[in-house]
Amino acid sequence: MKKMLNYSGRLILIASLILYSCNTSEKKAGNTYPNILYILADDMGYGDVNALNAESKIPTPHMDRLLNEGMYFSDAHSPSAVCTPTRYGILTGRYCFRTRLESGVLVGHEPSLIESGRMTVATILQEKGYHTACIGKWHLGLDFKKKDPSKPLVEGNLWDLSNTSNVDYAAEVSGGPADCGFNYSFILPSSLDIQPYLYVRNKQVVNPDIVHIEGSGGDDYQGKFWRHGDASRDFVFEQTLPLFTKEAVQFISDHAEQRSDHPFFLYLPLPAPHTPWLPLKEFAGKSGAGMYGDFVAQVDHTVGEVLKILDDKGLADNTIVFLTSDNGAYWFPYNIEEFDHRSNYIFSGMKSDVWEGGHHIPYIIRWPDY
């Protein structure tokens, strides 16, 4: 079933309505609350999804399936045309301009943006018995510990740091998902092109053996671009999306086998198709939109993997699946001309713009059991 509706994309409001409807609906009487899976793509445009744009040059069979089995919002807009403000709005229900961040985005060593004690969608669901998890790109700040409390955490321009030697990567990291209502988390601190390049599981850096890596891509902010900075010695950029996919599948599988008496909430903010565009070899050439399109095809594969585990574990019917993006695609007019692909559909502008292409996003929901 397809419906065209206007919606601003506030997950915290939706969660409240879901809990209310389950408490009052005769249909749901005696049943547990539904599971909730919220998939947030990064920099994916409305026009990338084939079912939303028949002229898309990218195959997206799993996103198309989700739309055809559910409903879509034709006029959904993200809270911002860039990353961090949207993520703050999704989790807290508040506009980001009410925080210290009045414009732009955070970088990897900046402190937590979500204030201590702030209600989030995760804390609301925890109170109702949900097992909550965040797997993917955080980009809302973390409170790394200092080796020497009398010195600044880092030195230099935050986008081009000159000294990070005072960061204690072996110490507990606070201010992240574990302090915002998530029982389990496995995250990348910010974007895949912003240091530090490492994973944090709950409150610990997975591998605190840190090295400095050089940047890639020069001044071209598309393609295989990332900035120089700190990285875990074993960090592999191309394996970030596959790793998050594996973690998400494992979380759902473990939940089905160990916690079936409790519903789950999985917030799955993917690091793709944001730069660096790093499709695996099996996705190379899958699209007609170059490296970016191939990376979107890999994102679609991730969607397919989590839908499959829901099917395999018998959880699909009573799981609400959301699929959306944090803002429009980073797709220039010369990209449109080169590939004849309109990532942001018919809308003017792109990511970071006040024009519609910067914030008019795909928004798909499926809940078979409702």
N, C-alpha and C positions, 0 to 999 in steps of 0.2 A: 504494500500500500504506500502510495506517495501522497504527501500533503505539502502544500506550500504555505508556510507560516512565517511570521516575523518573530524573532527572538534574539535577545541580546547576548545570550550565552553565559548566564550566571549559574554555575554548578551548585553553589551553596543553596540557592533558591530551589533548584530542581530537587536536590536531596531532601530538603525540608518538605516539599510537596509529595515526594515519594513516600516518606515516612508517614505523613499525615494520611495519604490515600490508603496505605496499607493498614493503618490503624482503624480506618472508618469503613473500608470496603467490605461488604459481605463476601465478595469473591475471595478475598484474601484472609478471611477469618480463620484462625488456627494455623495459618502458614507462617513460615519465617519471612523476613524481609528479603527482597531480591538482592542478588549479587550486583555489584556495579563495577563496570570496566570502562575507564575513561581514557581513550587513546588520543593523545595530543601530538599531531605532527608538527614539525618545526619548519616554518617558511614554505608551506605547501599551499598552492593557489586553488581557488574554486574551479578553475578551468582544467586542472590536472586530472580530476576524477572523470573517467569516461562517461559514467552515467549522468553526470551533470553537464558535460560538454561533449556532444557527439563528434566534435572536430578535434578532440584531444589526441595528441600523437603518442600518448602513454597508455599501455595496457594496465588496467586496474580491476581485474576480475573480482578480487575479494572485497574491495570497497564497493564495487557495483552490486555484489551480492548483498552486502549489508544494507545498502540503500533499497534494493528491491524487496528485501524481507522486512523493512522497517519504514521509516519516514525521513524526509529531509526538510530542512528549513532553507527556503530560497533566499531569505533576506537576513541572514545571521551576520553579526558583526563582532569582532573581537574588541575587548576593552581598549586596545591600543594597536598601533601599527608596528610595534616592535615587541620584543620578547618578554623581558622582565615584568613590565607593567601588566601584561595580559596574565601571566602566571600568578601574580599577586592577586589580581581580581578573581581569577578562577577559584583559588583556594580560600580567599577571605570574604569574597563578595563586596569588597570595597574598591573604589578607584585608587590607583596608585599615587595620584597627585596628593593624596592625604598623608603620604609618608614623606620621608626625607628625599625620596627620589622623585623629583618633579618633572624630569625629562630624561630621555635616554635609557640605558640599561646598565646593570651592574657588570663588573668583571670579577674574576675568580677569587681574589683575595679580599674582597669587600665584606663587611660584616652582614649578618642576617638582616633582611628587610622586614620579615614578619616579626612584629613586636612580641616580646615575651608575654604570654598569657592571652594572645589574640585568638579568638575563636576561628577555626577553620572548618572546612567541610569534613576533614578527617576527624576532628575532635567531636563534631556533632554525631558522626556515624559510630565512632568508638563508644559513645554513651548509649547507643542503641544495640551494642553487642557485635558490631562489625569488627572483623580482623582487617586492618588497614595496611596498605603497602604502597610505597612510591618506588618505582623502578624506572630510571632514565635520567634525563637532563633536568637538573634542579634550577639553576640560574636565579636564585633568590638570596644569594649571600650565605656565607658560612663563617663561623667564628673560630678561625684557626688560633691555636695557642702560640704565644711567643716563647722563644728560648730564654730571652732576657727581657723581663717585663718593663725595664726602664728604657728600652729602645723601641722605635716604631716597628710594626710587623714587617713592612716592606719599604723600600725606598725607590724613588723615581716616579715617573708618570705611570698611573695605574694601567694604562694600555701598553706601556713599554718599560717595564720595571728594570731597574739597574741592580737591585740587591734584594734577594729573598732569603738570605742566610739565617734570618731570625725566625723563620717559620718552623715550628716544631711539628713536622708531619707525623711523628710517632705518637704524639699526644692525642687525647680525645678531642674530637671535633664537635662543637655544639652549634646551636642555632639552625640546624637543618631539619629534615623531615622528622627525625626522632623527637624533636622538641615541638613539633607542630601537629601531633596527633597520629603519626604513623607508627604502627607496631614494628614494621620492617621496612628497611630502605636500602637500596643499592643504587648509587647515583654518580653522575658526572657533575662536578661542581658548577660549571657554566656551559657555554657552547663548546663545540669540538674544535673551534679555532681560537679559543681563549684559554691561557694557562690558569691553573695547573692542570695538566693532563694526567688524571689519576681517578681511581674509584674510591668512594667512601661507602662502606657497608655499615649501616646503623651509625655509629659514631667513631669508627676507626678507618683510617686510610688503609686500603687493602694491601698495598705494597709501598711502605715509606722509604724505600731505597730510591732516592730521587737523583735524577741527572738533569742537565740543561740541554735542551734540543734547539736547533735552529729553526727558523720559520720556513715556510714553503709558499711559493706562488708569487713572491715579489709584491708589486703594487696591484695585482689583479685579484680583487676580492671574490672572484668566482672560481670555480674549478677546485683544484686540490690546494686550497689555501688554508694555512694556519699560522699563527704568530709564534715567535720564539718564546721559550719559557721552561718552567719546571715540569717534569714528567716522571712517572714511575718508570723504572728501568725497563720493565717488560711491557710498557704500554704500546699497543698497536692500533693506530687510528682506524684502519679498515675493519677491525673486529669489534668496534664499539656497538654498532647496531645489532650485529648477530649476537653479541653477548647479552644485551638487554632483552632481545627476543627470547633467548634461552632462559634467562632469569625469570621472565614473565610466565613462560610456559611452565617452568618448574614450580613457581609460586602457585599457579592455578591447580596444577596436578597435586602438589602437596596438600593444598587446602581441601581438595575433594576427598583425599584419603585420610586426612588427620583431623580436619575441623569442619566436617560437613554439617555439624549442628549449629554453626555460626555462618552468617553471610560474610562475604568479603567485599572490600572496596579496593580496587587496584587502580591507582593513578599511574598511567604509563606515558610520560612525556618523552617522546622519541627525540633523538638528536638530529634527525634527518627529515627532509632533504636539505637542511641547512648546510652551508659550507663547513668543512671541505666535502665536495661531492666525490664520494669514494665507493661506487658500486662494485660489488664483488664480480669476479670474472664471469660467473654464470648469468649475470644480469647485463653484461656489456652488450650493447646493440639491441637490447630488448625493446627500446622505444625509438621514436623518430624525433626525439627532442634532446639528443646528445647525452652527455654525462649526467646532466641534471635529470632528464627524463628516465634514464636507467636507474638512477638513485631512487626516484619516486616508485619505479617498478619494484625495487627492493623493499621500500616501505610497505607497498601493497602485499608483498610476500610475508612481511612481519604480521600484518593484519590477518592474513590467511592462517598463519601458524597459531595465533591466539584464538581465532574462531574455531580452528580444528580441535584444540585441546578442550574447549568448552563443549564441543560436540562429543568428543571421545569420552569425556567424564560425565556426560549427561547433565551438564549445567546450562546448556544454551537457552532452554525455555525460560528459566527464571533468572536470567542475567540480563541486565540492561547494559547495552554496549553503546557508548558514545564515540563518535569519530569526528574530529575537528582539527583546526590548525590555529596556531597562536597569532598569526597575521598572514598577510598576503605573501606571495612568492617574490623572491629576489630575482626578477626577470625583466631585463631592460628591453627597450624598443628594438635594439639590434639583435637581441635573442629571438624576438618574435619574427623579425625579418629573416634571420638565418634558418630557423626551423619551421616557420609557419605554424607555430604553436603558441596559443595565448594562455599562458599559465594562470593569469588573473582574469581569464574569460573576457567579457566585453567591457570590463570596468577600467576606467582610467587609472593610471598610476600603478604603484608596486609597494612592496615592503618599505616602511618608514614614511610613506606619503600620507597626507591628510586626504588625498583622493581615494575613491572607493576601493581601488585595487589594493590599497594598503591594509584594509581591515574587513572587507567583505569576504567571508570565509566559508568553506564547506562545513556543514553541520548535520550529521546523520545520527539517528537514534534507532535502535532495535530492541524490542522487548516482547518476544513471542508470547509469553505467558499472561500478558495483561489484556 
